[in-house]
Structure formats: C-alpha cells, structure tokens
C-alpha cells in the first residue's frame, strides 16, 4: 500500500490539477481497492456523488455475492451498522459514502464502531457551505464538531489530493479506530507541489508554509480553507507580516503528538484558525487571545463564492484578524 500511496502523491504533485477531494478520493480508491485484501465499498444511494465506486468495483446482488460494492439505498444508519458487522466478522475492510450532513442518521452506528474499536471508513462528502445551492439543510456547519466529540474516531479533512492519499493510508493502517473522510464537492487547488515520501498528515497537522526569519502570526486551516490561509499569508507578506500556514487534516492524530511537536507546529505567535464550520472545539488549539474565522449560524443557498463572501470566510477576514491580533500584542 505504501508504494501505491507514494505513486499517487507523486502524480498529484506533478500534475497539480484543481480537483474536488471527493474526486481525488475516487482516484485514490482506484489505486488501492485492487491491492487491499477484503476491502468492500458501498454508498447510501449516492454512488455518483461520493467517489466511492472504482473501476474494479463489482456490485453485490441478491444472486451474486462475489462482488465488492454494496448499493445500500437511502439507509445511512443501516449502512454504518452493516459495516460494523463486517469488521466484527473479520477479514473485511469496509468503507462507504454519503454526505457529511447525513452523519446525523448514522451517528449511533458510528459511535458503536468507535466503542468496539473497529476499522470502518466513512467517506462523507459535501463537507461544508462549499456545496453551494443545496442550501442550509445540506450544509453541515456543526457536524465536524459533533463527530470530533466522539472518542476513538479520526476525523480527516484533507486540503488537497496529496492529503487525501495520506489520510487514506492512515485510515487503512489504523486497525482499532473508525475514520471519517470529510471531502469537498468543490474543486480545490493542489497545494503540495513538491513530492515528499513522508506522510505529513500522519501527525495530524504540519507546517505547510513557513516564512524565513521566524513568524509573526500562525494561520491554521483544514480542508478547503487551507487555500484561503495561503492566500492570506501572501497578502500579509506584501505588508511585511510573516505568516506561517498550518494544515490540520486530523485533530485526533495531532492531539496524540508530544508537546514539542505540537509547539513546533503551532508556535508561540498569535494564531488565527479558519474552517467553514462552527468554532466549537477549536479552543483546544487556540488561546483566549487568538481568533477564529468560521460559521456562527446555519448556511444559505447560493453559489459557493457568494457564500464564502457572505459569511466572511475569506482571505481578507484572515488578514484583518491577524492584523488585529498583532496590534493588540504590540
């Protein structure tokens, strides 16, 4: 598996395509499903949207059990419960796809999978207000916080295709912990352009961009908001303010790192975090004087760029917050 992941990362970095993480998820599965013994996928009637079916997937049917893909229908709870059963049986690595908002339907089974310590992988796409016109009923502003609150679950929110591959490597390597893959509907730029053999996501967070000569402020993002943090860092650099950018794809993996690594990543400079979700839980990584850019209520129905502007989840908002913190500190 490791060699396959390295090959994927090299390809993603060199091609540098703008691609939704739900689609890079499919590319990762195309490479991994044929080489992972016992892996069985599926989707709750969202096969065309989740990126969970692969070129080597074959549907399991009432008359043919030789396949490796289940069309569960609109049954998120039953799907998650069935995957727990497959994992308990042994010899099977189950994964399935739905929208992140629908984790509310499967939460009981997800919690039991965590309680039993089983390797079950829940692919959950359309992970923020970035899904756009589907509106607030489908925009999971509080779902990340709710899932992160469950013990023994790793919630992954990758920022680009390379991080998707790295997060899948971790999910498949973690035998006693369920995983959530929170993935975007919208295209994201490829941020990691230099191939690195190390799995930088394995420690939960890492410094994606470090200014020379030390940092004045640290910008922290997950998933689709990491690109916004990089834009803000460039804008701040134009004003002579040195901003480091931290990508934090998995809080839970970062939490188990030692103090020295966490300090190396987060630093002592003022911090501003950005995520297209509610703030709940973020104070674990932010001090009282630090700032958070995100959602304070439900979403809305509009094109993605209009939504991010309307709710103030922008590079300008990050820049303004960073300047305000530095002014306070001076």
Secondary structure as GFF3:
##gff-version 3
##sequence-region A 1 330
A	DSSP	alpha_helix	2	15	.	.	.	ID=ss1
A	DSSP	beta_strand	19	20	.	.	.	ID=ss2
A	DSSP	alpha_helix	21	32	.	.	.	ID=ss3
A	DSSP	three_ten_helix	33	35	.	.	.	ID=ss4
A	DSSP	beta_strand	39	43	.	.	.	ID=ss5
A	DSSP	alpha_helix	47	50	.	.	.	ID=ss6
A	DSSP	beta_strand	69	71	.	.	.	ID=ss7
A	DSSP	alpha_helix	76	89	.	.	.	ID=ss8
A	DSSP	beta_strand	93	99	.	.	.	ID=ss9
A	DSSP	three_ten_helix	100	102	.	.	.	ID=ss10
A	DSSP	alpha_helix	103	116	.	.	.	ID=ss11
A	DSSP	beta_strand	120	125	.	.	.	ID=ss12
A	DSSP	three_ten_helix	129	134	.	.	.	ID=ss13
A	DSSP	alpha_helix	143	148	.	.	.	ID=ss14
A	DSSP	beta_strand	153	156	.	.	.	ID=ss15
A	DSSP	alpha_helix	161	173	.	.	.	ID=ss16
A	DSSP	beta_strand	178	182	.	.	.	ID=ss17
A	DSSP	beta_strand	187	188	.	.	.	ID=ss18
A	DSSP	three_ten_helix	200	203	.	.	.	ID=ss19
A	DSSP	beta_strand	206	209	.	.	.	ID=ss20
A	DSSP	beta_strand	217	221	.	.	.	ID=ss21
A	DSSP	three_ten_helix	223	225	.	.	.	ID=ss22
A	DSSP	alpha_helix	226	238	.	.	.	ID=ss23
A	DSSP	beta_strand	243	247	.	.	.	ID=ss24
A	DSSP	alpha_helix	251	255	.	.	.	ID=ss25
A	DSSP	alpha_helix	259	266	.	.	.	ID=ss26
A	DSSP	beta_strand	270	278	.	.	.	ID=ss27
A	DSSP	three_ten_helix	282	284	.	.	.	ID=ss28
A	DSSP	beta_strand	291	295	.	.	.	ID=ss29
A	DSSP	alpha_helix	304	310	.	.	.	ID=ss30
A	DSSP	alpha_helix	315	329	.	.	.	ID=ss31
###
